[in-house]
Amino acid sequence: MPGGYVGKILRVDLSGEKTSSEDLNLQWARLFIGGKGLGAKYLYEEAKPGADPLSPDNVLILMTGPLLGTTAPCVPKYAIYTKSPLTGAFLDSYIGGYLGAELKFAGFDAVIIKGKAEKPVYLWISDGKAEIRDAKDLWGLDIHEAEKRIKEKLEDKEVKVAAIGPAGENLVKTACITIDTYRQAGRGGGGAVMGSKNLKAIAVRGHQGVSVPDIEEFIKLSKEITKNDVLTEDNLWAKTDGTPSFLQMVQEGGILPTRNFQMGVFEYANKIDGDAVKKILVRRRACYGCPLGCSSLTQVKEGPFAGTVIEGPDYETLALGGSNCYINDIGAIAKYNLLCDKLGLDVISTGDAIAFAMECYEKGLITKEDTNGLELTFGNVEAYIEMPNLIAYRKAIGDVLAEGVRKAAEKIGKGSDRFAVQVKGLEYPGYEPRGSIGMALAYATSDRGACHMRAWPVNDEVFGDMDPFTTEGKAQLVIDGQDLYCAKWTLVVCDFYAIGYENIARLASAATGWKLTVDDMKVIGERISNLVRMFNVREGFTRKNDTLPYRIANDPLQGGKADGHVVKPADFNKMLDEYYRLRGWDKEGRPTKEKLKELNLI
Amino acid sequence: MKLEIFPEKCTGCWLCAAVCSARLAGEFNPSKSAVYVESLLPDKLVIRPYVCIQCDEHPCVESCPVEAIVEDKELGIYVVDKELCTGCGACVEVCPYNGLRLDPVGNYAIKCDVCRGKPRCVEMCPEEVLK
């Protein structure tokens, strides 16, 4: 067997209350390596086309990769793969923390979950075995409480837990899965998929090892890469400042989502930026195997939210839960972060949903009757801080917002779809494309809907030398970014290590023993991009779903460097045409037979 | 030779344990490492490693019923003789520093031997928590 893998997959049939173990498909592993590649392959082969994401037919996969559990720098991640209840499309969501490594120490590279339990259960995986256990007394608990209870029940504080909160139980479409207290598979509603299966949590503990062909050489390589490619200028911001430091850079670029994407700058940015987070910092925290340790453990020191302890807030929370809702109180944002974490809500989509509802309220499309009496205006902390509870428990307007902004706009009507900022149903994250036009294409063509972690032209357009307002070269930029991310998510390296193909290939080769070259990894990246697109095409997604939100195309951005700009539909379509052509896809965005043959996909 | 721990800087990355287990067990397996990282989150914002600090009082030596913790004169420290150790856990219980652990399957105690002079965890730690 190649190194890095532990060689087994755990299968869980919740309907039949059965678990079994089987060998990892090594032929697929050679073609797709791990993470995103293998996750997408298993999902593509095992998902029933057209299945309702919240039905027992949907498949939920946890996938690790061959580097997880080793000393390879910045590889704590593993991911869930499923069909999203928010978008109906492919969903992958990456999580740090420790559970992924623990799963390998427990003897499994992956877990494939199908069916639906009759009553609430949790899954207990330890040292090559798995059990489906009763979770009646855990159902209804917030995530932190549930995790604590599980550790007590199993009498081992080293157990790693992935759990859902009330939001996932109530099938909120933006519900996340929280792992190791503070890390989330945030986007796309994975928590609702677990909820629909009556699966409250997955607990993992293992004492087995991960082997590689030459462990001394592997450690040497890990150290060399850490020194020469991780602890360098490209990545050190993560160690010294973490993601909150983005806020001022994004503000300066004029692309900070503000007032539900009406503005590109926030007048109170200095109250919620990197320095504001540093003022409440207690200590830094790392995921498994990470020399960067980007996370901030913080404690609010003053004001109405004094005492709030949280890992964060990270940039996306500050942007979508902060400026986008016009909130300028760092304590309130930390509290919002904690509420979302405990209830099991995606901080990005939830921030967008609150901002959307605030605009609806200010425009008179919804009233106090809808909001449980809350004065839901931009910047009103009292109303803002109540919203996560309303959404998680589906109360009042929260029940509408629990479906995501696309569906909420359908329900509210009155033209509110014009400011529901999403693609395929997934809400926009924290980078405004009117000041970074490549992002419009990146969001439109990202496999899981509007996502900043499938390609990130901001780096070239706002922080680099590329013109942020012209279409030239943007299609290729997005394709290159997406394919590199696919290769990266396959191994599964953290986003904050800006790894290139060369070190991806070196680490993958050293772990598996296969001789993988830079070119191999490039092909694998492109192969995965196409496989995922095949999944979405099979679910009915084509060009009509690769969209530019109305607001981005029509409402001039207010303030900052991109003041007055829109992304013109003609420009957008030009980029999209070029993107499909360069991808080898037809005009409707479907991969051609020739392309799929070239990539060994048919 | 002794290890010193500066716990306030620990981020909980476990790289110390990963690299330690590679030497002790020939595989990456933190449960077979001589270093153990404790996290008390979310109740307390405490993360810290535990490892034998080669204390002067060494109650582990006296607690061992089979005299398996023996002095390595060359290094001037006490180490576990795996052949003699029965895995009874007395040393683990008695250590006031949480410095020893039991191997999960091998039935013996794991005690740091400072890699016989060049501790790998010290080299690997990105935060200089171990010195």
Interface residues (C-beta under 8 A of the other chain):
Chain A: G69 T70 T71 Y98 A101 F105 H144 T181 Y182 G206 H207 Q208 G209 V210 S211 V212 I215 E216 I219 K223 T226 L231 V282 R283 R284 R285 A286 C287 Y288 G289 C290 P291 L292 G293 L297 Q299 V309 E311
Chain B: E8 K9 T11 G12 C13 W14 L15 A18 V19 S21 A22 A25 G26 E27 F28 N29 P30 S31 K32 L41 P42 L45 I47 P104 V105 R120 E123 M124 P126 E127
